[in-house]
């Protein structure tokens, strides 16, 4: 048990180290990439990626199903059943990889009809080449996800997160020389594919030699396979609709406006992507624990307790990023994107805010998704997200001609607020059984800690506009110090302070022990 806790803590630390590396790379590498590619090719690259990424839904949600069904067999200590499940999933994902290659070849053959109207003939030729490489890349990710899931279910986060960190750091160092040599956007996909193949080989080695994972490729349990298909059907629907929510705007802009508008939208959405990853860095390490708790018939109060603890920590992290970006993000995008975006940087800034603000609610509750899946109660969420996607698509088409990227982002924001904000919280409370009133009570107790930094940020932007690098760095540093002081003083409870102090306890004489937990109805914060 202690080994698992240590792995989770190390996993969170390594996840945030990876996030920090990605942020540094975004600051230093992305502007160089933007200048070398130009607005047009950068827009084409993002548009093609949005189209090909739809092939990712061919996983049908089997990776989440694997963790749930493996946890059930693990609770029964069915070693043969686990080996047979491993073989079944590896066979399924190999077949899916072949299916992805076949479907991708159809997309490549129809590149002209897919991109006509918004792209020029030269841009369509580039898009076709990129599509071929991206299809192969995504086909490689399917068998990789099987071994990733095996590593996750064994909670070997130090290995898993270290590999991810290395891939993050190596990507720009390998791609930049190729960009400088003139290989342009093709080099980005080639490097990503090479790193994915290397990651697959390393994961295979770790699973076979270190975890001693066994595979049985015969006598598949057909009843279990049928149960997995039924279970995964709504995960598949959710994947399709979620993919649509985050990529349909670029496709609509590509058809109605052109590659330049896609490029501007992509800059704004890139900050939202980073924002999303900072949340999942915490919740992802608790996925096996949630499935184990449900498989072992854990009580709903324990799940609510874990759900709330993780949610509060996620809220502190996300509120720092969101408020900091709201006050200082406009100037940052202006200097970061370069002269080519001088007239559109505010548009990218507004797009980023429109996407980041509403998504905060589902992000601090994303452990609830894993609880739903573990309890086989994810059908409602899939239906809600299908409605969100339909509303988003309709509203984006209506708003795009007059408002462009901002209109598309506003449509996404409204649909997420209605679906993820209101409907899902009702479902958590009334059907799943989580104590949402307790959850939001604990979240609201963090708000006083935000008053002081928010007042400072408002005064800075109102009376001392951030219009130079010196002001950006100076005020940004002051804001960060003030935020962390205020959160420590007025926001964190005893348990959360203990998490911060714990790494330093061995250097402190007689450290105060952190409070272990707090339960619904027994608020000790």
N, C-alpha and C positions, 0 to 999 in steps of 0.2 A: 504493500500500500504506500509506504514512504517513497519507494522507487517511482511509483506512478505520480505522486504529488511532485516529486523533484523533476520528473520529465515534463509535467504540465507547466511548472514555473519556468523551467529552462525554455520550453516551447514558446511561451509568451514573450520572454526576453528576446529570443532569437527572431521571433516574428516581428517584433518592433525594431530590432536591429536591421532586419530586411527592409521594413518600411522606411527607416531612416536612410538606408542606402539608396532605396528607390527615389526618395525625395531629393537627395543630393544629386543623383544621376539626372533626375528631371530638371533640376536647376542648371546643372553644368552641361549635360549632354544634349538634351532636347532642343535648346536654342540653336546649337550647332547643326543638329539634324534638320531643323526647320529651314535654316539658311542654305544648307547644301541641297536639300530637296526642292525648296521653293513652295509657295502656297499651293500651286496647282497639284504637284505630285504628292504632297503631303495629304491633300484632300482626297486624291485618288486612292492612296494607300489605306486611309481610314475607311473610305467607302467600301473598298473590296473586303477589308477585314470584317466590316459589319455584315456583308452578305455571306461570306464563307463561314463566319462564326455560327450561323444557323445550323451548320452540320453538327455542331456540338450537341444539339438536342438528341442526336441519334443514340446517345448513351442511355436514353429512356429513363434516367434516374436510377439505373441499376447500382451505381456506386453507393448511393445512400441506402438502397435495399440491402446491399451486401453487409454493411455495418450492422443493420438491424438483425438480419437473420443469422449472421455469425455470432452476435451477442447472445442470441437465444441458444444456439448450439454450445457456446462457451459456458453458459450457465448450467447446461446439462452435462458438461464435460464429455461431449460426444466428439472424440478426436477423429474418428473415421468420417463423421458427418461434416466436420470442418474441412477436411482434406477434399471431400467430394464437392463441397460448396466452392472451394478454391478452383477446382478444375472446371466446374460448371461456369463460373464467372469469367475465367480466362478464355474459355471457348466462346462464350457469348460476345466478349469484347473483341476478340479476334475477328469474328464474323461481322461485327459492327464496323470494324476498321475497313474491311473489304467493301462493305456497303457504302461507307463514306467516300471511298475512292471512286466507286461507280457513280454515286450521286454528284460528286464533285466534277467528274468528267462531263456530265450533262451541263452543269453550270458553265464550265469553260467553253463548251461548244456554243452556248447561247449568250456569250458575253456581249455581243453586239446589241441584241434586243434588251438585255438587262440594263445596259448603261447608256443606250441611245437617248437623246433628248437633253441630258444634262452634261455629258462629256463630249469632248472633241474626238475625232478619229485617232489622233495620236495618244490621247489619254486612254482610250478604249484598248489600244494595243498593249500599253503598259499594264492596264488592269487585267488583261488575259494572262500575261506572264505571271503576275503576282498571284493570281487565282490558282494557277497550277501548283505553285510552290506552297501556298497556304493550305490547299487541299491535302497535299502529302503530309504537311506538318500536323494538321488536325487528326489525320488518320493515325499518326504515331502516338498521339495523346491517349487514345482509347486503351490499348494494352498497358500503357504507363499508369493509368488511373487504377487498374487492378492492384498493381504492386504498391502504389501510394496508399490505397485503402488498407492493404495488409499491414503496412508499416504503421498506419494510424491506429488500427484496431489493437495493435500491440503497444500503443502509446510510446513509440520510439521517436519522440519529437526532436530530440537533440540531433539525431541523424537526419531526419526529414527536413527540419528547418535549416540545418547547415547546408544541405544540398541546394535548397531553394535560394539561400543567401548567395552561394557561389554562382549559381546561374544568373542571379540578378546582377552581381558585380561583373561577371565575365562578359555579359551581353554587350555593353557599350565598348568595352576594350577590344572586342573582336570585330564589332560592326564598324566602328569609327575609321580604322584604316581602310576598310573596303569602300566606305563612303567617300573618303578622300581620294581613292584611286578611281572614282567615277562609276562605281557599280550602283549607286543610288539606292532606291527603295528595295531593289532585289536583294541587296546585301543584308537588309534587316531581317527578311524572311529566312534566308539561308542560314544565318547565324542562329536564329531562334530554333530552327529545325535541328541543326547540329547539336545544340545544347539539350533539346528534348530527347534526341536519340541517346546522347550520353547519359542523361538522367535515367532513362529506361534501363540501360545496361547496368548502371550502378544500383538501381533499386532491385533488379533481378538478382544481382550478386548478394546484396544484403539480405534479401528474403530467403535465399537458398542456403547461404553459408552461415549467416549469423542467427536468423530467426528459425532456421531449419523448417521452413514452410513446406508442407507436403501437398501434392496435387494428385487427385484421382480423377482420371478422364473417362471413367466407365460407370455404368449403372447409375446414371443420373436419376434423382428422385423426381419423377414427372409431376407428382402432386405438389411438391415443393416448388418446382419450376412454374407451375400454374399459379401458385400463391404469390410468387415473386412478380409474375407478369401483372396480376391484378393489383398488387400493392404498388407497382411502379407506374401504372397507367396514369395516375393523377400527378405523380412526380414529373412524368413526361409532359403532361399538359402544363404544369407550372413552369417547367424549363422553357417551353415554347413561348409562353406568354411573357416570362421575365426577359427572355432574349429579345422579344419584340419591343418591350418597353424601353430597353437601353440601346437598341440599334435602329429602330424604325425611323426615328427622327432624321438620322443621317441619310437613310435611303430616300426618304421623302424630299429632303433638301437637295440630294443629288439629282433627282428627277425634275424637281420644280425650279431649282435655283442654279446649281452648278457646283463645281469642285471647290471654289473659293469659300462659299458659304459652309460647305462641309468642313473645311479646314478650320474656320472660326469656331464652329460648333464643337469640333473635336478638341480644341484647346480648352474650352470651358468644361466639356464632359471629362477630360483627362483629370481635372482636379476632383471631380466627383468620383472617378474610379479610385483614386488614391484615398479619398475619404471613406469609401466602402471598405477598402482593404484594412484600414486601421481598426475597424470594428470587428471584422471576422478574425483578426489576429488573436483576439482573446477567446471568443466563443468557440472557435474551431477545435481548440485543445480539449474542450469538454464534451465533444460529441460522443466518444466511446463511453464516458462516464454516464451520460444521460441514457444511452441505450442499455447500459448495464443496470442502472437503477430501475428502469422500466421492466427489463427482463426478469429482474429479481423482485418485482412487485413493490418498488419503492413508493412511499406514500406521497400524496400530492403536495403536502406541506413542505417536504424536503425538496421537491422539484421547484416549488414557488420560492423557497429560500435561495436555491442556487440561481434560479432565473433572475431574482432581484439583485443578488450580490454581483453577478456578472453585468447586469444592466446598469447598475450605478457606476461601476468602474468604466464601462464603455461610454457612459454619458460624460464623465469628467474628461476623458480623452477627446471625444468628439466635440464637446463644447469649446475646448481650447482651440481646436483646429478651425471650427466654424466661425467663432467670434473673431479670431485672429485674421482669418481670410476676409471676413466682412469688413473689417477696419483697414486692412493693409493690402488686400489682394489685388485691388485695381492697379495700384502703382507697380506691384510685382509683375503682373501679366504684361503691362506696358513695356517694361524693360526686358522681360524674359522672352517674349515672343519676337521682338525685333521690329525694325522699321516697316517691314512689309505689312505688319498688323497695327501700325500706329493709328489708323482711323477706325479700327474695329475692336480694339482691346477692351473697351467698355462693354461691347456686346458680348464678348467671351466671358467677361466678369459677371455680367447679369445672368447669363446662361448657367454658369457654375453655381451661383447662389440659388437660382430657381430649382436646380436639381438637388443641391445639398441640403437645403432647409427642410423640405418635407420628408426626405428619406431618413432623417435623423430618428424619427419614431420607430420605424421597423428595424433600424440598425441597432438600437439599444435593446431591442426585443428579439434579436435573431436567434438566441438560444431557444426561444419558444418554437421556432420552426423545427428544430431538432426534437423537441419534446413531442410536437404533433406527429412527426414522422415515426418516432419510436413507439408512440401509442396508436399508430395507424389511424390518425385522425386528420390527415392532411388533405382530404378531399375538398373540404370547404375552402381552404386557402387557394387551391388550384382553380376552383370556380371563380372566386373573387378576383384572382389575378387575370383570368381570362376576360372578365368584365372590364378590369382596369385597362388591359391591352386594347380591347375594342374601343373603349372611350378615348384612350390616348390616340389611337390611330385616326379616329374620326375627327377629333378636335385638332390634331396636328395638320391634317389635310386642309381643314377650314382656315386655320390661322397662318399657315406657312406662306401663302401668296402675299399677304399684307404685312406680316410681322417677321417672317423669316425664321431664323434659329431661335429667337426669343419666344416667338409664338409656339414653336414646337416644344420648347422647354417648359413653357407655362402650361401646356396641355398635359405634359408628363407630371408636373408638380401637382396639378389639381386632381388627377386620377389617383396618384399615390396617396395624397392626403385623405381622400374619401375611402379608398380601399384598405390600405395598410394602417391608416390612422384610426378610423372609426370602426369599420366593420370587423377588422381582425381583433381589436381590443374587446369588442363585444363577444366574439367567439371564444377568445381565451378565457373570459370570465364565465360565460354561461354554459359553454360546452366542454372545453378542455379541463376546466376546474381550477385553473391558476387564479390566485387572488390578485387581480389586476388593481383593485382599490388599494391594497397594500403596496403593490409595486409603484404606482404613481405617487402615493404618499411619500415613499422613500425618495423618489426622484425629485419631487417638489421641495424636499428638505435641502436639496443641493442649491436651489436657486439663490438664496441670500449670498452664497459665495461668489456669484456671478455679478452682483451689483457693482462692486468696486471696480473690477477691470472693465466692465461695460461702460461705466461712467467715464473712466479714463479714456477709453477708445473713442467715445463720442466727442469728448472735449478736444482730443487731438485732431480728429477729422473735421471738426467744426471750426476750430480757431487756429490750428497749425497744420494745414494741408500737407500730406506726405507727397512731396514733389522732388525729392532728391534721395540719393542712396544713403547719405548720412542720416537724414531724418527717418528713412525706412528702417535702417539698422538700429538707430538709437531708440526710437519709439517702440520698435518691435521688441527689443531686449527689455525695455522698461515694462512693457505690457506683459511679457512672459513672466518676469519676476513677480509682478503684482498679481497676476493670475494664480501662480502657484502658491504665493503667500496667502491669498484670500481663500483658496480651496483648502489649504492645510488648516487654516484658522477656523473657517466657518462651514466647511463642506464635508470633510472626511470624518467617518466615525472611527471608533477604536480599532475595529477589525481592519479597515482600510489603511489606517496609519501603521498598523502592525505589518501589513504587506510591504509597505515602503521601507520600514525600518529593519525588517527581517534580514536582508542581505548584509546589514552592517552590525548585526547583533553580536557576532563573534569578536568584534573589535570594541564592544561596549561592555563594561562591567555591570552585571546584574540587569540586563535589559528587561524592560517591562514586556510581559507576554501579551500578544494581541488577543483580543476577544475573538473566540473561534467562529461564532456565527450569530445570527439574529433570526428569529422565526416570526412568521406572520402572527400579528397580534401581540408580539413581545418586542417592541421596538426598543433597541438599546443603542441607537446611534446618537 
